[in-house]
Amino acid sequence: MTGMRRVARQFWTLLDSENVRLFVWPYYIALLAWGIYAAAWADAISIVEPEMGHVAYVAWVWAHIVGTLSVMSGLLLREGGKTLAEMTTVALFRDWMGLWLQLGGHFCMGLVLSLYEVAGFRGAYFGQGVYSLALVPPFIIGCTFLCLQAGRKLVRAEMLNRRLGVDR
């Protein structure tokens, strides 16, 4: 059992670090750019829109814009992005809203990408070369990890607030 605990501890240590912060920006900027392009100019994705329906597809496109802007706004509010171990009450005051924006945005984008994957698989036929369907699942997992990271920081913030008797 100690081996499993060690692996779990290493996973949580990695998750609590800010090592992914650098990679979040280009990832979400690309998704934001696609959302703007799709909302303003692009034709609907032929294997996705029929599966979702037109109204749901339009909402799905706009969710790209809302979700990515939420994450990026939250990152800007974080004032340098303290790691979980470095969080103090001063950092909590600055980071609270930023963490909630990140959590909501990562969750939104995880759903957006999951919906694409499901609709793409349903809309594609066997033998059709849909390269993106093989690329999306790791990003869904990444969004899940980013949600866990932000959620753990929010829990840590709540624990610090309770210990110090801070009232919001």
Residue, then its C-alpha position, 0 to 999 in steps of 0.5 A: m500500500t505504501g507504493m500506492r500512497r507514494v504514487a498518489r502523493q506524487f500525483w497530488t504534488l504534481l497537480d498542486s504545482e503550477n507547471v502547466r500554467l505556461f501551456v494553458w495560455p496558448y491552448y486556451i487562446a487557440l480555442l478562443a480564436w476558434g470560437i470567435y472564428a466559428a461564431a463570426w465566419a465559419d460554416a458549422i462542422s458537418i459531423v457535429e452540428p447535425e448531431m447537436g442540433h443548430v441551437a445547441y451547436v450555436a451555444w456550444v460555439w459561444a461556450h468556447i468564448v465564455g469558457t476560455l475568457s473565464v480561464m484567462s481572466g482568472l489567470l490574470l486575477r491570480e497575481g503571479g499564480k501561487t502554488l498550493a504550498e505558497m498560499t497565504t491569506v494575502a494570496l487568498f484575498r487576491d486569488w479567490m475570484g480568479l480560482w473560481l473563474q478558472l474552475g468554471g472555465h476549465f469545467c466549461m471547456g471540459l464539457v465543450l470538448s466532451l460534447y465535441e467528442v461525443a457528437g463527432f463519434r456519432g456523426a462520423y462514419f467508420g473509415q472517415g479520417v477525423y484526426s481531431l477525434a483522436l486528439v481531443p481526449p487528452f485535452i478533456i483529461g487536462c481540463t479535468f486535472l485543471c479543475l481538480q487543481a483549482g478546486r484543491k486550491l479553493v479547499r485550501a483557501e477555505m481551510l486557511n480562512r477557517r483556521l485564521g477566522v477570516d470572514r468573507 
